[in-house]
Each structure stands twice: as structure tokens, then as C-alpha cells.
Amino acid sequence: MSIKQYKTFYWPTLRNVMMRLIEEGLIPVLLFQGENTSRLEGIKDIPKGKAIYYFDKVDIHKAKEILGNTVCFKGNVPISLLITGTSDDVKETQTILGKLFSMRATYHGKCFLPAIQYCQSVCQCTRLSIS
């Protein structure tokens, strides 16, 4: 879907649903799958602190610059990192996200990982989150 189509058809409808949820006192959690850096400008038009955006892939520096403190940032920890990355790779990603967003990154799996690698990666994430 082109940016023009996204801004014309997709985002206004989704934003309307989000605003109705927010008006009812709920906090929408949106999962943006795929690369979404080009859509950041369009999705910042919501009340500050009223939504959680979970990104599959996004330029985290641009996300911070454009979204600022408008939404809670979640995700951007590639599944490939958890499967093939080392503990140091996971730690580096967590640290970058933590510095940018003043928090530890969280990961919610969307596929199955090999058991041994999953345990090592999740243990590393957990150690970083509680330290």
C-alpha cells in the first residue's frame, strides 16, 4: 500500500477506532508489521500517552524523533536476533532501545524459537530488564 493510500484510506479508519477506544478509557495496542519507518509521520496524530505501538521493523532513531513521547514504544527486536544472535547482540539491542526510550525493550514472540537458543536469548533479556 502506498503512503498516499495509507494516509487516505487505512490510517483515518484505524485512528477513528483508536479514538473511540481512548474515549472509553482504553489504551489501544497496535502491531505494525513489516517496515513502517515511512509511515511514522502519519501515525503520530493521537493524544499523548494514550496508545502503545508495537513495531516489527522500524528505524528506532526516527521513531524516537518523530513519535517522541506521544506513544509507548514496543518491539523492534528481530526474531532473527533471538535465534542467531549472541547474548552480547541481544544486550546491545536492549541497551540501544533502553537509552532511546528510557526503558528496557520487551519482546513478545510471534513464532517458535529453537528451545536452547530461546532460553539463552530470553534469559539475557530478563537479566537486562531486572538489572
N, C-alpha and C positions, 0 to 999 in steps of 0.2 A: 504494500500500500504506500503510495507516495505521501510526502509530507502534506501536500495540499489536500489530498483525500482524508488523511488522518485528522487534520485541523477542521475540515468541513463536515465530515460525517461521524467519525469514530469518537474523537475527544468530546465534542459537545454533548453527545448522548451519555457517555460514561461520566462526565463531570456532573451532569444533571442527576444521575443516580447517586453519585457520591454526595452531592449537596443535600439531597433528601435524607440520606443516611446520617449525615452530620447534623442536620436539623433535628433528627430524632435522638441525638445524643450518642450515636455510634461512631466508631472510628474505622473507616474503610481501610482494608489492606489490599493493595493492588500488586499483582505479579506482572511485571513487564518482561516477557520472554524475548530472547534474541537481543540484538544490538539496538539500544534505544538512545544513544547519545544525541542523535539528530532531532529527537522529539522532546528534549528537556525543556526548551523554551515554552513549548505548548502546554506542558503538564504542570507548570508551576502555579497556575491560576486557581488556587484553592486557599481557604483560610489557613493561616499559620498554625501548625501544631495539631492539625485535625485529621491527618492521614499517615499511613505507613506505605512507603513504596519499596517493593522488593524487586531488585533488578537482577536479571540473569547476567547480562553483559552491559556495561556502560563505562565510559571514561569517568572514573571516580573523581578526578580533579575538576572536570567540567560540571559534574553533578553537584559537587560542593559549591562551586562558583555560582551556578545558575539557581539551584534549589535552595542554597543557603540553609537557613533554619526553618524553612517552610514545612518540610515533611521529615519524618523519621526514615533514615536510610537503612536498608537491609539488603543483604545478599552480596553479589559480585564476587563470590568465592567460587571459582570454577570447579566443577566436578573433576575435571582432569587434574587439577592441583591436588585434590584429595586422593586421587587414585595413583598418580605417578610422582607427585611432589614429595620432597623430603620434609621432615619436621621443620627444618630451617626455612624451607619455602613457605610452609603454612604460617610459621611465625612472622616472616617478613610481610606477608599479605595482611595478617591480622594487625600488625603494628602500623602499617600504612593506613588502613581503614580506621584504626583507633586514633591516630594522630589527626586525621582529616575530620573525623566526626565525633571526637571526644568520647569514644566508646570502643568496646571490643566488637568486632564483627561477629555476626552469628551466621550459622549455616543450617539450612533445613534441606535435607536430602530430597532429591527428586528422582533418584534412581538407586539401584542397589550397587554397593561397592564390594569389592573382594573383602572378606571378613578381616583378614590380618591388616591390610592397608587401612581399612575403615577404622579399626581400633586405634591404630597409630595416629592417624590424622585427627580423629575426634578427641583423643587424649591430649594431643597438642593444643587443639582449640580450647579444650576445657581448662588446661593448665594456664593458658594465656588469659582466659576470661576471669579466672579467680585470682590471678596474681596482681 
